[in-house]
Amino acid sequence: MSKKNRIERIFPATTSILAELREFVAREGARFGLDHLALHNLALAIDEAATNIIEHVLPRRASQIMCACSDTPNHKQVVYEISWEAEEAYRPDPVPSSAEIRRRVEERTPGGLGVYLIHALVDEIEYDYRNGRCIIRLKKRKNV
């Protein structure tokens, strides 16, 4: 992400910030030219990712997550990064197959669909570990 057009916010790692995080995602994505549907999908994907990080990844101590938003240099995508301090890289669960999704829905098995949902709502997703921070990078193309 270019520092020139990058907007960052730091949030306490608690689920009480999710509404504020969704508002940040929508406001900044609109500023970079995303349409209503893209903003809705991104807000849902980032909400799910943040919830998973807060509830399942971060230790039970005072922590923070950062959300950053920027436009790509060619202005065709908006990129969001969610990051947090960690001693090692985050390794997400594999994306379940469509057969696994159907089975879970039919059996009404709770949980396990978040990673699938995140991947379904964005155009690209990358996982990175740099300078003691885990990073989830979510990309959404603009409809131009």
N, CA, C and O atoms as a DFTB+ gen file, in Angstrom:
576 C
 N C O
     1  1       0.836      -1.182       0.000
     2  2       0.000       0.000       0.000
     3  2       0.875       1.237       0.000
     4  3       1.864       1.323       0.727
     5  1       0.504       2.157      -0.800
     6  2       1.208       3.434      -0.820
     7  2       0.881       4.218       0.445
     8  3      -0.284       4.318       0.832
     9  1       1.885       4.764       1.078
    10  2       1.664       5.568       2.286
    11  2       0.902       6.852       1.967
    12  3       0.214       7.399       2.829
    13  1       1.023       7.330       0.732
    14  2       0.422       8.602       0.337
    15  2      -1.108       8.583       0.445
    16  3      -1.708       9.564       0.884
    17  1      -1.731       7.489       0.053
    18  2      -3.186       7.445       0.082
    19  2      -3.703       6.406       1.071
    20  3      -4.798       5.871       0.894
    21  1      -2.952       6.128       2.073
    22  2      -3.300       5.116       3.066
    23  2      -3.948       5.773       4.287
    24  3      -3.425       6.745       4.833
    25  1      -5.079       5.236       4.702
    26  2      -5.781       5.690       5.900
    27  2      -5.713       4.550       6.914
    28  3      -6.035       3.410       6.577
    29  1      -5.303       4.833       8.139
    30  2      -5.185       3.804       9.176
    31  2      -5.989       4.185      10.404
    32  3      -6.110       5.360      10.750
    33  1      -6.534       3.169      11.055
    34  2      -7.199       3.341      12.356
    35  2      -6.799       2.193      13.250
    36  3      -6.691       1.053      12.798
    37  1      -6.582       2.483      14.498
    38  2      -6.285       1.448      15.491
    39  2      -7.501       1.299      16.385
    40  3      -8.076       2.283      16.852
    41  1      -7.883       0.049      16.615
    42  2      -9.055      -0.267      17.421
    43  2      -8.653      -1.211      18.548
    44  3      -7.772      -2.051      18.361
    45  1      -9.284      -1.088      19.719
    46  2      -9.076      -2.099      20.759
    47  2      -9.604      -3.441      20.243
    48  3     -10.605      -3.484      19.528
    49  1      -8.944      -4.508      20.599
    50  2      -9.338      -5.834      20.123
    51  2     -10.479      -6.382      20.982
    52  3     -10.295      -7.285      21.799
    53  1     -11.654      -5.808      20.769
    54  2     -12.855      -6.243      21.458
    55  2     -14.017      -6.156      20.472
    56  3     -14.050      -5.269      19.619
    57  1     -14.956      -7.069      20.591
    58  2     -16.068      -7.090      19.631
    59  2     -16.955      -5.850      19.742
    60  3     -17.775      -5.610      18.857
    61  1     -16.815      -5.076      20.779
    62  2     -17.628      -3.857      20.907
    63  2     -17.266      -2.799      19.865
    64  3     -18.012      -1.834      19.698
    65  1     -16.149      -2.951      19.164
    66  2     -15.728      -1.957      18.158
    67  2     -16.196      -2.324      16.751
    68  3     -15.935      -1.572      15.812
    69  1     -16.876      -3.449      16.579
    70  2     -17.204      -3.921      15.231
    71  2     -18.067      -2.946      14.440
    72  3     -17.839      -2.773      13.242
    73  1     -19.039      -2.311      15.061
    74  2     -19.877      -1.329      14.345
    75  2     -19.021      -0.154      13.878
    76  3     -19.171       0.314      12.750
    77  1     -18.135       0.318      14.732
    78  2     -17.241       1.426      14.376
    79  2     -16.285       1.006      13.255
    80  3     -15.988       1.803      12.365
    81  1     -15.808      -0.223      13.292
    82  2     -14.928      -0.740      12.244
    83  2     -15.674      -0.796      10.903
    84  3     -15.128      -0.391       9.876
    85  1     -16.907      -1.292      10.908
    86  2     -17.700      -1.339       9.667
    87  2     -17.922       0.061       9.105
    88  3     -17.865       0.253       7.890
    89  1     -18.175       1.036       9.970
    90  2     -18.355       2.425       9.521
    91  2     -17.071       2.957       8.877
    92  3     -17.125       3.627       7.846
    93  1     -15.929       2.663       9.478
    94  2     -14.639       3.070       8.913
    95  2     -14.451       2.460       7.524
    96  3     -14.058       3.153       6.585
    97  1     -14.732       1.164       7.396
    98  2     -14.591       0.466       6.115
    99  2     -15.471       1.124       5.057
   100  3     -15.006       1.405       3.952
   101  1     -16.728       1.369       5.384
   102  2     -17.667       1.959       4.421
   103  2     -17.269       3.389       4.044
   104  3     -17.288       3.750       2.867
   105  1     -16.914       4.189       5.027
   106  2     -16.566       5.593       4.767
   107  2     -15.332       5.697       3.865
   108  3     -15.341       6.427       2.874
   109  1     -14.283       4.968       4.211
   110  2     -13.041       5.073       3.441
   111  2     -13.169       4.413       2.076
   112  3     -12.617       4.917       1.098
   113  1     -13.883       3.303       1.990
   114  2     -14.093       2.655       0.700
   115  2     -14.884       3.536      -0.247
   116  3     -14.596       3.570      -1.444
   117  1     -15.881       4.253       0.271
   118  2     -16.659       5.186      -0.555
   119  2     -15.760       6.317      -1.049
   120  3     -15.872       6.755      -2.194
   121  1     -14.882       6.778      -0.192
   122  2     -13.953       7.844      -0.568
   123  2     -13.051       7.416      -1.728
   124  3     -12.650       8.235      -2.555
   125  1     -12.740       6.113      -1.772
   126  2     -11.894       5.586      -2.850
   127  2     -12.705       5.090      -4.047
   128  3     -12.136       4.549      -4.995
   129  1     -14.032       5.271      -4.013
   130  2     -14.841       4.999      -5.192
   131  2     -15.510       3.643      -5.281
   132  3     -15.945       3.252      -6.364
   133  1     -15.610       2.906      -4.173
   134  2     -16.329       1.629      -4.214
   135  2     -17.830       1.865      -4.218
   136  3     -18.323       2.804      -3.592
   137  1     -18.554       1.004      -4.930
   138  2     -20.012       1.131      -4.965
   139  2     -20.635       0.508      -3.713
   140  3     -19.946      -0.112      -2.903
   141  1     -21.941       0.684      -3.572
   142  2     -22.659       0.257      -2.362
   143  2     -22.507      -1.245      -2.097
   144  3     -22.250      -1.644      -0.961
   145  1     -22.664      -2.081      -3.129
   146  2     -22.558      -3.530      -2.942
   147  2     -21.147      -3.930      -2.515
   148  3     -20.981      -4.753      -1.614
   149  1     -20.138      -3.356      -3.151
   150  2     -18.750      -3.658      -2.776
   151  2     -18.475      -3.252      -1.335
   152  3     -17.807      -3.978      -0.599
   153  1     -18.987      -2.096      -0.932
   154  2     -18.798      -1.632       0.447
   155  2     -19.475      -2.570       1.441
   156  3     -18.908      -2.898       2.483
   157  1     -20.682      -2.994       1.113
   158  2     -21.410      -3.931       1.985
   159  2     -20.622      -5.238       2.130
   160  3     -20.439      -5.735       3.242
   161  1     -20.155      -5.795       1.001
   162  2     -19.409      -7.052       1.040
   163  2     -18.115      -6.918       1.835
   164  3     -17.777      -7.798       2.627
   165  1     -17.397      -5.830       1.628
   166  2     -16.159      -5.606       2.370
   167  2     -16.407      -5.437       3.862
   168  3     -15.684      -6.002       4.683
   169  1     -17.411      -4.672       4.206
   170  2     -17.714      -4.471       5.632
   171  2     -18.036      -5.800       6.303
   172  3     -17.605      -6.047       7.429
   173  1     -18.790      -6.657       5.619
   174  2     -19.125      -7.970       6.175
   175  2     -17.881      -8.850       6.287
   176  3     -17.684      -9.517       7.302
   177  1     -17.045      -8.856       5.253
   178  2     -15.828      -9.669       5.275
   179  2     -14.874      -9.207       6.374
   180  3     -14.305     -10.032       7.088
   181  1     -14.697      -7.910       6.511
   182  2     -13.786      -7.381       7.529
   183  2     -14.352      -7.602       8.929
   184  3     -13.603      -7.892       9.863
   185  1     -15.658      -7.467       9.077
   186  2     -16.297      -7.759      10.362
   187  2     -16.028      -9.213      10.755
   188  3     -15.662      -9.492      11.897
   189  1     -16.207     -10.130       9.815
   190  2     -15.976     -11.551      10.094
   191  2     -14.518     -11.817      10.429
   192  3     -14.224     -12.538      11.382
   193  1     -13.596     -11.241       9.651
   194  2     -12.173     -11.440       9.920
   195  2     -11.789     -10.880      11.292
   196  3     -11.088     -11.540      12.059
   197  1     -12.244      -9.676      11.596
   198  2     -11.922      -9.061      12.887
   199  2     -12.507      -9.872      14.038
   200  3     -11.848     -10.072      15.058
   201  1     -13.728     -10.335      13.878
   202  2     -14.354     -11.157      14.917
   203  2     -13.526     -12.411      15.172
   204  3     -13.267     -12.763      16.323
   205  1     -13.109     -13.085      14.101
   206  2     -12.293     -14.295      14.257
   207  2     -10.967     -13.987      14.946
   208  3     -10.527     -14.739      15.815
   209  1     -10.337     -12.892      14.561
   210  2      -9.063     -12.502      15.177
   211  2      -9.258     -12.236      16.665
   212  3      -8.511     -12.743      17.502
   213  1     -10.271     -11.436      16.981
   214  2     -10.520     -11.041      18.375
   215  2     -10.879     -12.247      19.231
   216  3     -10.365     -12.404      20.339
   217  1     -11.763     -13.102      18.717
   218  2     -12.272     -14.207      19.533
   219  2     -11.389     -15.447      19.549
   220  3     -11.396     -16.192      20.529
   221  1     -10.626     -15.684      18.479
   222  2      -9.915     -16.962      18.382
   223  2      -8.399     -16.865      18.262
   224  3      -7.701     -17.848      18.511
   225  1      -7.874     -15.695      17.884
   226  2      -6.444     -15.607      17.615
   227  2      -5.686     -14.870      18.707
   228  3      -4.667     -15.352      19.203
   229  1      -6.183     -13.708      19.076
   230  2      -5.448     -12.875      20.032
   231  2      -5.504     -13.461      21.432
   232  3      -6.523     -14.008      21.853
   233  1      -4.398     -13.338      22.144
   234  2      -4.394     -13.808      23.532
   235  2      -5.342     -12.972      24.383
   236  3      -5.711     -11.858      24.012
   237  1      -5.715     -13.503      25.484
   238  2      -6.647     -12.819      26.393
   239  2      -5.926     -11.759      27.213
   240  3      -5.845     -11.843      28.438
   241  1      -5.412     -10.772      26.517
   242  2      -4.778      -9.629      27.170
   243  2      -5.146      -8.397      26.352
   244  3      -5.718      -8.514      25.269
   245  1      -4.827      -7.252      26.856
   246  2      -5.140      -6.021      26.130
   247  2      -4.395      -6.038      24.797
   248  3      -3.166      -6.106      24.762
   249  1      -5.138      -5.976      23.721
   250  2      -4.561      -6.010      22.386
   251  2      -5.247      -4.981      21.510
   252  3      -6.275      -4.408      21.871
   253  1      -4.649      -4.763      20.346
   254  2      -5.223      -3.838      19.372
   255  2      -5.151      -4.470      17.994
   256  3      -4.294      -5.309      17.715
   257  1      -6.076      -4.045      17.134
   258  2      -5.985      -4.400      15.733
   259  2      -5.951      -3.094      14.944
   260  3      -6.545      -2.094      15.349
   261  1      -5.256      -3.116      13.827
   262  2      -5.221      -1.942      12.972
   263  2      -5.929      -2.298      11.677
   264  3      -5.764      -3.397      11.148
   265  1      -6.710      -1.369      11.176
   266  2      -7.328      -1.509       9.865
   267  2      -6.830      -0.352       9.016
   268  3      -6.909       0.808       9.420
   269  1      -6.317      -0.677       7.839
   270  2      -5.816       0.336       6.918
   271  2      -6.512       0.164       5.573
   272  3      -6.876      -0.946       5.184
   273  1      -6.688       1.265       4.881
   274  2      -7.366       1.266       3.594
   275  2      -6.570       2.117       2.616
   276  3      -6.079       3.187       2.977
   277  1      -6.439       1.646       1.380
   278  2      -5.792       2.460       0.354
   279  2      -6.291       2.061      -1.021
   280  3      -6.883       0.999      -1.217
   281  1      -6.035       2.936      -1.949
   282  2      -6.329       2.729      -3.355
   283  2      -5.055       2.180      -3.997
   284  3      -3.958       2.586      -3.613
   285  1      -5.172       1.269      -4.964
   286  2      -3.981       0.789      -5.659
   287  2      -3.468       1.883      -6.600
   288  3      -4.233       2.768      -6.982
   289  1      -2.198       1.835      -6.974
   290  2      -1.657       2.876      -7.857
   291  2      -2.417       3.024      -9.183
   292  3      -2.499       4.126      -9.725
   293  1      -2.973       1.918      -9.709
   294  2      -3.729       2.015     -10.963
   295  2      -5.199       2.391     -10.740
   296  3      -5.962       2.505     -11.699
   297  1      -5.594       2.582      -9.489
   298  2      -6.945       3.002      -9.090
   299  2      -8.033       1.997      -9.487
   300  3      -9.190       2.378      -9.664
   301  1      -7.669       0.716      -9.626
   302  2      -8.656      -0.296     -10.007
   303  2      -9.139      -1.130      -8.825
   304  3     -10.147      -1.829      -8.929
   305  1      -8.427      -1.061      -7.707
   306  2      -8.799      -1.829      -6.517
   307  2      -8.646      -0.969      -5.272
   308  3      -7.869      -0.015      -5.231
   309  1      -9.414      -1.342      -4.266
   310  2      -9.224      -0.789      -2.934
   311  2      -8.721      -1.945      -2.079
   312  3      -9.230      -3.062      -2.160
   313  1      -7.717      -1.659      -1.262
   314  2      -7.077      -2.684      -0.446
   315  2      -7.272      -2.330       1.027
   316  3      -7.003      -1.207       1.453
   317  1      -7.746      -3.311       1.792
   318  2      -7.859      -3.169       3.239
   319  2      -6.878      -4.134       3.874
   320  3      -6.718      -5.266       3.416
   321  1      -6.225      -3.685       4.926
   322  2      -5.366      -4.559       5.710
   323  2      -5.857      -4.546       7.152
   324  3      -6.130      -3.494       7.729
   325  1      -5.958      -5.729       7.709
   326  2      -6.212      -5.883       9.139
   327  2      -4.942      -6.496       9.691
   328  3      -4.471      -7.513       9.182
   329  1      -4.377      -5.884      10.734
   330  2      -3.123      -6.405      11.267
   331  2      -3.115      -6.333      12.789
   332  3      -3.856      -5.569      13.408
   333  1      -2.255      -7.151      13.359
   334  2      -2.104      -7.196      14.810
   335  2      -0.716      -7.735      15.141
   336  3      -0.111      -8.458      14.350
   337  1      -0.221      -7.370      16.323
   338  2       1.070      -7.853      16.792
   339  2       0.970      -9.331      17.106
   340  3      -0.009      -9.798      17.688
   341  1       2.026     -10.072      16.699
   342  2       2.043     -11.516      16.956
   343  2       3.476     -12.011      16.924
   344  3       4.343     -11.412      16.288
   345  1       3.709     -13.103      17.612
   346  2       5.044     -13.682      17.647
   347  2       5.301     -14.597      16.461
   348  3       6.453     -14.919      16.168
   349  1       4.245     -15.020      15.775
   350  2       4.412     -15.893      14.609
   351  2       3.296     -15.631      13.602
   352  3       2.297     -14.986      13.921
   353  1       3.478     -16.134      12.391
   354  2       2.522     -15.915      11.314
   355  2       1.182     -16.586      11.618
   356  3       1.124     -17.644      12.244
   357  1       0.123     -15.951      11.164
   358  2      -1.231     -16.491      11.267
   359  2      -1.441     -17.489      10.150
   360  3      -1.146     -17.199       8.991
   361  1      -1.943     -18.649      10.483
   362  2      -2.231     -19.675       9.497
   363  2      -3.725     -19.984       9.553
   364  3      -4.173     -20.746      10.410
   365  1      -4.494     -19.392       8.639
   366  2      -5.946     -19.596       8.684
   367  2      -6.328     -21.026       8.320
   368  3      -5.570     -21.745       7.669
   369  1      -7.507     -21.416       8.752
   370  2      -8.043     -22.709       8.346
   371  2      -8.217     -22.698       6.829
   372  3      -8.440     -21.641       6.238
   373  1      -8.118     -23.871       6.195
   374  2      -8.358     -23.905       4.751
   375  2      -9.808     -23.545       4.431
   376  3     -10.706     -23.756       5.247
   377  1     -10.020     -23.005       3.246
   378  2     -11.375     -22.657       2.818
   379  2     -12.131     -23.960       2.579
   380  3     -11.673     -24.799       1.804
   381  1     -13.289     -24.149       3.234
   382  2     -14.036     -25.389       3.046
   383  2     -14.570     -25.511       1.619
   384  3     -14.875     -24.513       0.966
   385  1     -14.675     -26.738       1.157
   386  2     -15.232     -26.986      -0.173
   387  2     -16.730     -26.706      -0.157
   388  3     -17.343     -26.607       0.906
   389  1     -17.315     -26.578      -1.354
   390  2     -18.767     -26.342      -1.423
   391  2     -19.527     -27.539      -0.854
   392  3     -20.593     -27.363      -0.264
   393  1     -18.996     -28.754      -1.021
   394  2     -19.644     -29.940      -0.443
   395  2     -19.650     -29.858       1.088
   396  3     -20.640     -30.205       1.731
   397  1     -18.534     -29.396       1.664
   398  2     -18.446     -29.236       3.122
   399  2     -19.425     -28.161       3.599
   400  3     -20.061     -28.316       4.641
   401  1     -19.545     -27.086       2.844
   402  2     -20.486     -26.019       3.202
   403  2     -21.913     -26.573       3.200
   404  3     -22.671     -26.363       4.147
   405  1     -22.268     -27.282       2.125
   406  2     -23.624     -27.872       2.046
   407  2     -23.886     -28.794       3.224
   408  3     -24.957     -28.742       3.829
   409  1     -22.901     -29.649       3.558
   410  2     -23.065     -30.586       4.673
   411  2     -23.293     -29.823       5.976
   412  3     -24.180     -30.179       6.752
   413  1     -22.508     -28.788       6.223
   414  2     -22.666     -28.014       7.460
   415  2     -24.039     -27.347       7.536
   416  3     -24.672     -27.316       8.592
   417  1     -24.486     -26.815       6.399
   418  2     -25.800     -26.156       6.379
   419  2     -26.904     -27.183       6.612
   420  3     -27.799     -26.956       7.427
   421  1     -26.847     -28.311       5.904
   422  2     -27.871     -29.352       6.047
   423  2     -27.921     -29.901       7.463
   424  3     -28.999     -30.159       7.998
   425  1     -26.751     -30.081       8.069
   426  2     -26.685     -30.620       9.432
   427  2     -26.803     -29.532      10.490
   428  3     -26.843     -29.811      11.689
   429  1     -26.859     -28.288      10.025
   430  2     -26.924     -27.133      10.931
   431  2     -25.784     -27.139      11.942
   432  3     -25.975     -26.850      13.123
   433  1     -24.598     -27.475      11.449
   434  2     -23.392     -27.471      12.274
   435  2     -22.967     -26.024      12.484
   436  3     -22.730     -25.315      11.507
   437  1     -22.864     -25.565      13.727
   438  2     -22.471     -24.170      13.964
   439  2     -20.996     -23.928      13.670
   440  3     -20.156     -24.812      13.841
   441  1     -20.704     -22.720      13.228
   442  2     -19.324     -22.283      13.039
   443  2     -18.656     -22.860      11.813
   444  3     -19.220     -23.692      11.102
   445  1     -17.434     -22.396      11.581
   446  2     -16.608     -22.936      10.517
   447  2     -16.848     -22.371       9.130
   448  3     -16.232     -22.836       8.171
   449  1     -17.719     -21.390       8.994
   450  2     -18.025     -20.844       7.678
   451  2     -17.403     -19.469       7.445
   452  3     -17.498     -18.933       6.341
   453  1     -16.777     -18.896       8.449
   454  2     -16.242     -17.539       8.346
   455  2     -15.197     -17.381       7.275
   456  3     -15.242     -16.414       6.513
   457  1     -14.242     -18.311       7.189
   458  2     -13.184     -18.213       6.182
   459  2     -13.793     -18.307       4.782
   460  3     -13.392     -17.574       3.878
   461  1     -14.752     -19.203       4.607
   462  2     -15.438     -19.333       3.323
   463  2     -16.143     -18.019       2.960
   464  3     -16.043     -17.539       1.831
   465  1     -16.849     -17.456       3.929
   466  2     -17.576     -16.209       3.702
   467  2     -16.625     -15.078       3.300
   468  3     -16.903     -14.347       2.349
   469  1     -15.532     -14.934       4.001
   470  2     -14.567     -13.875       3.695
   471  2     -14.064     -14.023       2.253
   472  3     -14.031     -13.050       1.500
   473  1     -13.678     -15.235       1.880
   474  2     -13.173     -15.477       0.520
   475  2     -14.245     -15.226      -0.533
   476  3     -13.930     -14.789      -1.640
   477  1     -15.496     -15.493      -0.209
   478  2     -16.588     -15.299      -1.168
   479  2     -16.909     -13.821      -1.385
   480  3     -17.425     -13.457      -2.442
   481  1     -16.616     -12.965      -0.409
   482  2     -17.021     -11.563      -0.460
   483  2     -15.974     -10.614      -1.048
   484  3     -16.299      -9.476      -1.386
   485  1     -14.734     -11.064      -1.174
   486  2     -13.686     -10.195      -1.709
   487  2     -13.097     -10.810      -2.977
   488  3     -13.304     -11.990      -3.256
   489  1     -12.368     -10.007      -3.737
   490  2     -11.774     -10.486      -4.980
   491  2     -10.452     -11.209      -4.753
   492  3     -10.142     -12.173      -5.453
   493  1      -9.681     -10.752      -3.790
   494  2      -8.399     -11.384      -3.469
   495  2      -8.176     -11.288      -1.969
   496  3      -8.611     -10.337      -1.320
   497  1      -7.490     -12.289      -1.432
   498  2      -7.109     -12.248      -0.019
   499  2      -5.688     -12.783       0.100
   500  3      -5.337     -13.790      -0.514
   501  1      -4.882     -12.099       0.894
   502  2      -3.495     -12.502       1.125
   503  2      -3.235     -12.492       2.627
   504  3      -3.807     -11.691       3.366
   505  1      -2.367     -13.391       3.059
   506  2      -1.935     -13.445       4.445
   507  2      -0.440     -13.177       4.456
   508  3       0.301     -13.728       3.642
   509  1       0.002     -12.333       5.375
   510  2       1.397     -11.929       5.416
   511  2       1.833     -11.828       6.876
   512  3       1.004     -11.695       7.776
   513  1       3.125     -11.893       7.093
   514  2       3.710     -11.660       8.417
   515  2       4.955     -10.820       8.206
   516  3       5.886     -11.230       7.512
   517  1       4.963      -9.634       8.813
   518  2       6.059      -8.708       8.588
   519  2       6.288      -7.867       9.838
   520  3       5.341      -7.337      10.420
   521  1       7.535      -7.749      10.243
   522  2       7.912      -6.887      11.373
   523  2       7.083      -7.154      12.625
   524  3       6.658      -6.219      13.303
   525  1       6.853      -8.430      12.933
   526  2       6.117      -8.792      14.139
   527  2       4.618      -8.562      14.058
   528  3       3.942      -8.502      15.085
   529  1       4.091      -8.430      12.837
   530  2       2.652      -8.207      12.654
   531  2       2.087      -9.212      11.663
   532  3       2.657      -9.446      10.597
   533  1       0.960      -9.797      12.033
   534  2       0.184     -10.603      11.093
   535  2      -0.695      -9.648      10.304
   536  3      -1.236      -8.689      10.853
   537  1      -0.831      -9.920       9.007
   538  2      -1.606      -9.042       8.136
   539  2      -2.535      -9.886       7.282
   540  3      -2.117     -10.864       6.663
   541  1      -3.789      -9.496       7.259
   542  2      -4.743     -10.055       6.310
   543  2      -5.063      -8.924       5.339
   544  3      -5.545      -7.867       5.744
   545  1      -4.795      -9.150       4.068
   546  2      -5.002      -8.126       3.042
   547  2      -6.197      -8.535       2.175
   548  3      -6.178      -9.591       1.542
   549  1      -7.231      -7.698       2.151
   550  2      -8.438      -7.965       1.394
   551  2      -8.535      -6.940       0.253
   552  3      -8.434      -5.735       0.481
   553  1      -8.732      -7.433      -0.971
   554  2      -8.781      -6.544      -2.130
   555  2     -10.139      -6.648      -2.820
   556  3     -10.700      -7.733      -2.973
   557  1     -10.645      -5.497      -3.227
   558  2     -11.931      -5.430      -3.939
   559  2     -11.752      -4.541      -5.152
   560  3     -11.289      -3.405      -5.039
   561  1     -12.125      -5.069      -6.326
   562  2     -12.052      -4.293      -7.565
   563  2     -13.170      -3.256      -7.598
   564  3     -14.267      -3.469      -7.082
   565  1     -12.851      -2.135      -8.219
   566  2     -13.856      -1.093      -8.427
   567  2     -14.641      -1.413      -9.686
   568  3     -14.086      -1.957     -10.641
   569  1     -15.915      -1.087      -9.701
   570  2     -16.743      -1.240     -10.894
   571  2     -16.691       0.067     -11.665
   572  3     -17.547       0.933     -11.487
   573  1     -15.682       0.211     -12.523
   574  2     -15.534       1.444     -13.293
   575  2     -15.719       1.194     -14.766
   576  3     -15.628       2.125     -15.567
